[in-house]
């Protein structure tokens, strides 16, 4: 089998993670910073023909929101920090693995340092290999994510497979990259490792809880769209609750349980990160124009909130970008 193989690595630091939209090849993710301390995001990608292996390592709390690629199934697990991470408001167990259908909207919320590993493969390729290796096809989700409990030791095996693949690709990169024969061996090893893990994994028996969490995820997304939709960017919390159909108290409880913060702080984080991205990428707009766009009507308060979140004033950020 002959195919193109590509390895790349990227390190984002400071405010750069807020502009790291391409950590999932074929998808698009927005990163929101939650504190002013220094941040480092290390990302690696290995493309082996029609499959891809990616990993991201965060040393800071972060919210990542976006959409998975359209061209295949994603199989993901947490190599580090699973006990501090939620996906679509669902807490992850240490030995869980997730299957994400194509184009799934995803909300990743890490309360501390974390490292995820994603394996992308066309569904037809995955099922053909599963039939050859297991004698049957895998039951795959079509609309929402599915979590499975891995057999003891399988998460470690998958982590080692990923680390070995990245290590080999990194070492041979200066010499022209992976030879076709070696790339084919790594591809086959990854496919078989994931199929073996999925074949022995067991579904989690929490269907009722998953339905509630999906509903809460959709509610949070809908409320956020309302808050960030132009003229409603500074809409009152009571109005958000009224439009959502929940009482203000119920809405606050849902947010605290689902994302670990009040709706007010969640929306403020989204607006401040939106302003940060605009200041970093659009050096032509003024601070007041950016603030108004994101619903901040009082410049002194905006500067205060911005400094508390990112450790410097918006004017300092803009001055640095322009220089």
ABEGO torsion letter per residue (X at the ends): XBBBBBBBBBBBBEAAAAABAAABBGBBBBBBBABABBBBBBBBBBBBEABBBBBBBBABBBBBBEBBBAAEBBBBBBABGAAABBBGGBBBBAABBBBBBBGBBBBBBBABBBBBBBBBBBAAAAAAAAAAAAGBBBBBBAABBBBBBBBBGAAAAAAAAAAAAAAAAAAAAAAGEBBAAAAAAAAAAAAAAAAAAAAABBBBBAAAAAAAAAAAAAAAAAAAAAAABEAAAABBAAAAAAAAGBBAAAAAAAAAAAAGBBAAAAAAAAAAAAAAAAAAABAABBAAAAAAAAGBABAAAAAAAAAAAAGBBAAAAAAAAAX
